[in-house]
Amino acid sequence: MRSLIDIPDFSVAEIDALIATACDMMDHPDQYAEACKRKKLATLFFEPSTRTRLSFEAAMLELGGSVLGFSAANNSSAAKGESVADTARTVSCYADIIAMRHPKEGAALVAASAASIPVINAGDGGHCHPTQTLTDLLTIYREKGRLNNLKVGFCGDLKFGRTVHSLINALSRYEGIEIVLISPDELKLPDYVKQDTLEKSGIPYTETADLEGAIPTLDILYMTRIQQERFASREEYLRLKDSYILDLPKLADAKSDLCILHPLPRVNEISVAVDNDPRACYFRQVLCGKYIRMALILKLLGEDGAKPAVDGESVEGLCCHNPHCITSCEQELPALFKKTDNGVFRCIYCETKAN
């Protein structure tokens, strides 16, 4: 039994194979119509979602399987105080595979360590979102014909943007990648992503607040919304929400084959006037999401392997102070940490630096 909690769980060769399978599914859908017959997918969505939840459901249905689950925490026993681990153990009795979204970072790891069936992380707080990353990689491959030798700009909420963190992690394993980080100071990419991913992999990157100045050199522009649900105060959100708005004038000097991506939902960070520009790929990106999740479900149901372990060490005097970590709401979980190459202890659930 194998799960997908974060992108590094899969090798580059495995990701490339998934993309190849997804492309074959797009070209020959009828050949996969009964690939998951009599199999059940449980969608455990403790946080609102449209694209991710529906694409998982559509993926399983197109594979000939069926779907059960819930779309809000208040529709589950979590409202009664049930732990993530107990929910995962229970649902393992009813389904063959789980797709779970949760607002707390590390929740998917806890679920996968408890479940007796594969678990797919469909987003855990501001931590990571690996299936969106697989969607992004498939889209880039379909649009550009390659996943190497690309200059990629990330714009908007790089601090809380789990899609950004996961995609940077994935791209860092391909050759010839250059990253441009475009954000206000308050929403910069976390230091641990820069240190543990970009710098460790030797990926050149620059940081800027100037979207218009960065666009002309980019092959990929990955726009993100400023996420109101991640802010501690509405005032801070309102101050930053209109930091970047992509419109047609800003694209005047962009490359003719620029690929504009967005994990969606969009608020106002991309003008609707851009939608008809051939460089706008975000709705084609949505369709790619269904096919890559079909390929992932098929892969995990067909593989054996060890379940993910909650593997870390208890360090006297250390605790995780991240209010978004799963340990902040499930007190029975032990505080566990991993020591990085530079000697820093990070929470195994949310990767926050320990105090």
Backbone torsions as a table, in degrees:
resi	resn	phi	psi	omega
1	MET	NA	128.7	-176.8
2	ARG	-129.9	146.4	179.4
3	SER	-123.8	168.6	172.4
4	LEU	-122.3	108.3	178.9
5	ILE	-104.4	-40.1	179.1
6	ASP	-146.1	159.1	-174.9
7	ILE	-55.6	-39.5	179.6
8	PRO	-62.7	-10.1	175.6
9	ASP	-62.9	-23.2	179.4
10	PHE	-111.9	140.1	175.4
11	SER	-73.8	165.6	175.9
12	VAL	-60.0	-40.4	179.2
13	ALA	-61.8	-39.1	178.9
14	GLU	-68.6	-39.5	177.7
15	ILE	-64.5	-44.2	178.6
16	ASP	-61.6	-37.0	178.6
17	ALA	-67.9	-39.5	176.3
18	LEU	-60.5	-43.9	179.6
19	ILE	-62.6	-41.3	178.7
20	ALA	-63.3	-41.1	177.9
21	THR	-64.4	-44.3	179.7
22	ALA	-61.4	-40.1	177.8
23	CYS	-63.7	-39.3	178.1
24	ASP	-66.5	-37.3	177.0
25	MET	-63.5	-37.8	178.9
26	MET	-66.3	-35.0	-178.2
27	ASP	-85.3	-28.4	-176.1
28	HIS	-135.2	60.6	-174.7
29	PRO	-59.2	-33.1	-176.4
30	ASP	-64.6	-26.4	-178.5
31	GLN	-70.4	-14.4	-176.5
32	TYR	-113.8	9.7	-170.7
33	ALA	-64.6	-22.4	179.6
34	GLU	-126.2	23.3	-175.9
35	ALA	-64.9	-27.3	-179.9
36	CYS	-120.6	31.8	179.0
37	LYS	-56.6	133.4	179.8
38	ARG	71.0	11.4	174.0
39	LYS	-100.5	148.9	-176.9
40	LYS	-122.8	133.0	174.0
41	LEU	-103.4	129.5	174.3
42	ALA	-101.6	121.7	177.4
43	THR	-100.7	108.0	-178.7
44	LEU	-105.2	94.2	-175.2
45	PHE	-111.3	101.4	179.1
46	PHE	-84.3	0.6	-176.3
47	GLU	-140.5	146.2	-177.1
48	PRO	-58.9	144.7	178.0
49	SER	-161.1	143.6	171.9
50	THR	-110.8	-66.9	-174.3
51	ARG	-61.6	-49.6	-173.5
52	THR	-64.8	-48.5	-178.3
53	ARG	-64.5	-48.6	-177.2
54	LEU	-67.8	-32.7	179.1
55	SER	-70.1	-35.9	174.4
56	PHE	-63.7	-44.2	-179.6
57	GLU	-64.7	-44.9	178.8
58	ALA	-62.9	-38.5	179.3
59	ALA	-60.6	-47.8	-178.1
60	MET	-67.1	-39.3	179.3
61	LEU	-64.6	-39.6	179.8
62	GLU	-69.6	-20.5	175.9
63	LEU	-88.1	1.8	177.7
64	GLY	88.3	6.5	178.4
65	GLY	-92.9	-170.1	179.2
66	SER	-130.2	169.3	-171.7
67	VAL	-133.4	140.2	169.4
68	LEU	-140.5	164.1	178.0
69	GLY	147.9	-162.2	-179.7
70	PHE	-141.1	160.3	-173.8
71	SER	-117.8	8.4	177.8
72	ALA	-158.6	147.1	-177.5
73	ALA	-60.8	-34.8	-177.9
74	ASN	-73.9	-3.7	173.9
75	ASN	-98.8	9.4	-178.6
76	SER	-126.6	174.9	178.5
77	SER	-72.7	-3.5	172.7
78	ALA	-60.8	-30.2	177.7
79	ALA	-65.2	-19.5	178.1
80	LYS	-97.3	0.9	178.9
81	GLY	99.8	8.8	179.7
82	GLU	-66.7	139.9	-179.2
83	SER	-75.7	160.2	176.2
84	VAL	-60.4	-41.8	-179.4
85	ALA	-62.0	-44.0	179.8
86	ASP	-66.8	-37.7	176.3
87	THR	-61.1	-44.5	-178.9
88	ALA	-64.2	-41.6	178.6
89	ARG	-63.3	-41.0	-179.1
90	THR	-65.1	-49.6	-176.9
91	VAL	-66.0	-26.2	176.2
92	SER	-59.4	-23.1	179.1
93	CYS	-78.4	-15.3	-173.5
94	TYR	-111.1	-24.8	-170.5
95	ALA	-127.9	174.2	179.5
96	ASP	-104.2	-18.3	-178.7
97	ILE	-159.4	148.3	-177.5
98	ILE	-119.8	136.6	166.0
99	ALA	-114.9	121.6	-173.5
100	MET	-128.4	132.2	170.0
101	ARG	-116.4	138.1	-177.3
102	HIS	-147.4	143.2	-179.2
103	PRO	-72.9	-15.5	-177.7
104	LYS	-96.9	134.3	-177.9
105	GLU	-71.8	130.5	-178.2
106	GLY	96.2	-5.3	-177.7
107	ALA	-62.8	-38.1	-178.9
108	ALA	-66.0	-36.9	177.3
109	LEU	-63.6	-42.4	178.5
110	VAL	-62.8	-44.1	179.9
111	ALA	-62.5	-44.8	-176.9
112	ALA	-66.9	-32.6	179.8
113	SER	-73.2	-20.3	-178.7
114	ALA	-99.4	-30.2	-174.3
115	ALA	-72.5	156.3	175.0
116	SER	-105.9	12.2	176.2
117	ILE	-132.7	163.6	179.8
118	PRO	-61.0	144.3	176.6
119	VAL	-121.8	132.3	175.8
120	ILE	-109.6	125.0	176.7
121	ASN	-75.6	112.7	179.0
122	ALA	-99.7	22.8	178.6
123	GLY	119.8	120.1	176.9
124	ASP	-124.7	97.9	-179.7
125	GLY	56.7	-137.6	178.1
126	GLY	-93.6	16.0	-172.2
127	HIS	-81.7	-71.4	-178.9
128	CYS	-155.9	164.9	-176.3
129	HIS	-148.4	74.5	-169.7
130	PRO	-63.0	-32.9	-178.8
131	THR	-74.7	-26.1	171.9
132	GLN	-67.9	-37.1	177.9
133	THR	-63.8	-43.1	176.4
134	LEU	-61.4	-38.0	175.2
135	THR	-60.7	-46.0	-179.3
136	ASP	-62.7	-42.8	-179.5
137	LEU	-64.5	-42.4	177.4
138	LEU	-62.3	-42.3	-179.7
139	THR	-63.3	-46.1	179.0
140	ILE	-60.0	-43.5	-179.9
141	TYR	-63.0	-43.4	-179.5
142	ARG	-66.6	-35.2	-176.2
143	GLU	-84.5	-38.5	-173.0
144	LYS	-107.2	-17.4	180.0
145	GLY	78.7	10.0	-178.9
146	ARG	-162.8	164.2	175.2
147	LEU	-124.5	13.4	176.7
148	ASN	-124.0	169.4	177.9
149	ASN	53.8	55.8	-179.0
150	LEU	-131.4	142.8	172.0
151	LYS	-105.0	116.7	-170.3
152	VAL	-117.0	125.9	176.8
153	GLY	-104.7	131.7	175.3
154	PHE	-110.8	127.6	-173.6
155	CYS	-129.2	134.5	173.5
156	GLY	116.8	-125.1	-177.1
157	ASP	-87.3	92.0	-179.8
158	LEU	-93.3	-11.5	180.0
159	LYS	-78.4	-51.8	-177.3
160	PHE	-98.3	-5.0	-173.9
161	GLY	-73.7	95.6	-178.4
162	ARG	-63.4	-30.2	178.8
163	THR	-67.1	-36.1	178.2
164	VAL	-65.5	-47.9	-178.5
165	HIS	-58.2	-45.9	-177.1
166	SER	-67.9	-41.1	-177.8
167	LEU	-69.4	-38.8	175.9
168	ILE	-60.2	-42.6	179.1
169	ASN	-59.4	-44.4	-178.5
170	ALA	-68.1	-46.7	-176.5
171	LEU	-66.7	-25.3	-178.0
172	SER	-64.6	-13.6	-179.1
173	ARG	-95.6	1.2	176.8
174	TYR	-105.5	156.3	-175.7
175	GLU	-82.3	149.6	172.1
176	GLY	72.0	25.5	179.8
177	ILE	-92.0	135.2	173.5
178	GLU	-127.9	137.6	-173.3
179	ILE	-116.9	136.5	171.9
180	VAL	-119.1	123.2	-176.7
181	LEU	-104.9	114.1	-173.6
182	ILE	-115.8	111.5	-176.8
183	SER	-165.6	161.4	168.0
184	PRO	-70.6	162.0	-177.7
185	ASP	-56.0	-37.2	-175.3
186	GLU	-69.5	-17.5	-175.2
187	LEU	-122.0	29.6	178.8
188	LYS	-66.4	157.6	176.2
189	LEU	-59.1	133.2	179.9
190	PRO	-56.4	146.6	-178.6
191	ASP	-58.2	-36.2	-176.0
192	TYR	-66.3	-30.5	177.2
193	VAL	-71.3	-42.0	178.3
194	LYS	-63.5	-45.4	-175.4
195	GLN	-74.2	-48.9	-171.7
196	ASP	-82.7	-17.9	-178.6
197	THR	-115.0	-64.4	-174.4
198	LEU	-66.6	-53.1	-176.2
199	GLU	-69.9	-39.5	179.1
200	LYS	-63.3	-34.3	-178.8
201	SER	-89.6	-5.2	-179.5
202	GLY	72.2	27.7	180.0
203	ILE	-83.2	120.7	177.1
204	PRO	-67.0	136.7	178.6
205	TYR	-147.1	153.3	174.6
206	THR	-129.9	152.9	176.9
207	GLU	-117.4	135.3	-179.0
208	THR	-151.6	159.9	173.3
209	ALA	-105.1	1.1	-172.2
210	ASP	-101.9	96.3	179.0
211	LEU	-65.1	-49.6	-174.8
212	GLU	-62.0	-36.6	179.8
213	GLY	-72.3	-24.9	-177.3
214	ALA	-85.8	-28.7	-170.4
215	ILE	-56.5	-43.5	-171.6
216	PRO	-58.1	-24.8	-176.4
217	THR	-96.7	-2.9	-170.9
218	LEU	-85.3	144.4	168.8
219	ASP	-92.8	-33.5	-179.9
220	ILE	-130.3	133.5	171.3
221	LEU	-119.6	115.3	-177.1
222	TYR	-105.1	102.0	-179.2
223	MET	-86.8	146.5	175.3
224	THR	-136.1	154.2	176.1
225	ARG	-85.2	156.0	171.0
226	ILE	-79.7	118.1	-167.6
227	GLN	-89.6	106.1	-178.3
228	GLN	-57.7	-36.6	-174.5
229	GLU	-69.4	-12.8	-179.1
230	ARG	-93.2	-7.9	-175.5
231	PHE	-91.6	145.3	178.6
232	ALA	-74.3	-27.5	-179.4
233	SER	-135.3	145.4	178.3
234	ARG	-66.0	-32.6	-178.3
235	GLU	-61.4	-43.1	179.6
236	GLU	-65.9	-39.4	178.1
237	TYR	-62.2	-47.0	-177.9
238	LEU	-62.6	-33.3	-179.7
239	ARG	-68.3	-29.4	-173.2
240	LEU	-108.4	-11.7	-167.4
241	LYS	-64.0	-25.9	-179.5
242	ASP	-105.9	28.0	-177.0
243	SER	-59.0	-39.9	-177.6
244	TYR	-137.8	127.9	174.9
245	ILE	-130.9	114.6	-179.7
246	LEU	-83.9	122.1	177.0
247	ASP	-131.5	177.0	-176.0
248	LEU	-62.2	-41.1	177.7
249	PRO	-58.2	-34.8	179.6
250	LYS	-69.7	-18.0	-179.7
251	LEU	-93.7	2.9	-174.7
252	ALA	-57.7	-37.1	-177.9
253	ASP	-104.2	11.7	-179.8
254	ALA	-75.7	159.2	176.9
255	LYS	-63.1	149.8	-178.6
256	SER	-67.7	-24.1	179.6
257	ASP	-109.0	23.1	174.4
258	LEU	-56.6	139.7	176.9
259	CYS	-109.2	113.6	-179.5
260	ILE	-97.5	118.3	179.9
261	LEU	-114.1	157.5	175.8
262	HIS	-159.2	129.6	-179.9
263	PRO	-70.4	-14.9	-179.1
264	LEU	60.0	153.5	8.8
265	PRO	-75.6	150.6	175.1
266	ARG	-91.4	143.3	171.7
267	VAL	-106.3	-82.5	176.1
268	ASN	-137.9	13.1	-174.8
269	GLU	-76.7	-13.2	169.9
270	ILE	-128.0	120.9	178.5
271	SER	-61.8	142.4	178.8
272	VAL	-63.0	-19.9	178.2
273	ALA	-65.6	-22.5	179.8
274	VAL	-76.0	-20.7	-173.7
275	ASP	-56.5	-34.1	-177.4
276	ASN	-87.9	-1.9	176.3
277	ASP	-74.9	132.3	-177.9
278	PRO	-60.5	-16.7	179.1
279	ARG	-80.4	-11.1	178.0
280	ALA	-78.3	112.8	-173.8
281	CYS	-111.5	3.0	-167.6
282	TYR	-70.5	-26.0	176.1
283	PHE	-84.0	-29.6	170.0
284	ARG	-66.4	-31.6	176.3
285	GLN	-61.4	-39.4	178.1
286	VAL	-59.9	-44.8	179.9
287	LEU	-64.7	-39.3	177.1
288	CYS	-59.2	-32.5	-179.7
289	GLY	-59.5	-38.4	179.4
290	LYS	-65.7	-44.8	-174.9
291	TYR	-72.2	-36.7	179.0
292	ILE	-70.4	-31.2	176.7
293	ARG	-72.6	-32.6	172.3
294	MET	-60.5	-46.5	-179.6
295	ALA	-63.6	-38.8	-179.0
296	LEU	-67.9	-45.6	178.3
297	ILE	-58.1	-46.5	-179.1
298	LEU	-61.6	-40.7	180.0
299	LYS	-64.6	-49.4	-175.1
300	LEU	-68.5	-34.2	178.5
301	LEU	-72.2	-19.4	-177.2
302	GLY	-101.4	4.8	-175.5
303	GLU	-119.7	147.4	169.5
304	ASP	-100.2	161.2	178.6
305	GLY	165.8	167.5	-179.4
306	ALA	-76.4	144.4	176.3
307	LYS	-71.9	150.9	178.8
308	PRO	-61.0	138.2	179.5
309	ALA	-103.2	140.6	172.0
310	VAL	-80.1	88.4	-166.3
311	ASP	-113.9	109.3	178.9
312	GLY	-163.9	-173.5	179.9
313	GLU	-124.4	147.1	174.4
314	SER	-84.7	127.8	-176.9
315	VAL	-119.8	121.3	-176.8
316	GLU	-58.6	130.5	177.7
317	GLY	88.0	-6.5	-179.6
318	LEU	-104.4	141.8	173.8
319	CYS	-150.2	160.5	178.9
320	CYS	-92.1	124.0	-179.3
321	HIS	-102.8	10.5	178.3
322	ASN	-72.7	115.0	-178.6
323	PRO	-67.6	-12.1	180.0
324	HIS	-96.6	-0.4	-179.9
325	CYS	-75.7	147.7	179.2
326	ILE	-58.9	-27.6	179.4
327	THR	-69.1	-16.5	-179.3
328	SER	-74.1	-20.5	-178.6
329	CYS	-118.2	-15.3	177.5
330	GLU	-117.8	89.1	-170.3
331	GLN	-66.1	-20.0	-178.1
332	GLU	-75.5	-13.6	179.0
333	LEU	-71.7	133.8	-179.9
334	PRO	-71.8	145.5	173.7
335	ALA	-77.2	112.2	-176.5
336	LEU	-127.1	146.5	-174.4
337	PHE	-136.7	154.8	172.8
338	LYS	-118.9	144.3	-179.1
339	LYS	-96.7	123.2	-178.5
340	THR	-80.0	173.2	-178.1
341	ASP	-61.2	-27.9	-179.9
342	ASN	-94.2	14.9	173.0
343	GLY	84.4	9.1	-179.9
344	VAL	-92.0	137.9	175.1
345	PHE	-91.0	131.3	177.6
346	ARG	-126.4	143.9	177.0
347	CYS	-58.7	133.3	-178.3
348	ILE	-70.5	-20.2	-176.5
349	TYR	-84.6	-46.4	-172.0
350	CYS	-118.9	-5.8	178.8
351	GLU	67.8	15.3	176.7
352	THR	-74.2	140.8	177.4
353	LYS	-63.7	131.0	-177.0
354	ALA	-77.7	147.4	177.2
355	ASN	-104.3	NA	NA
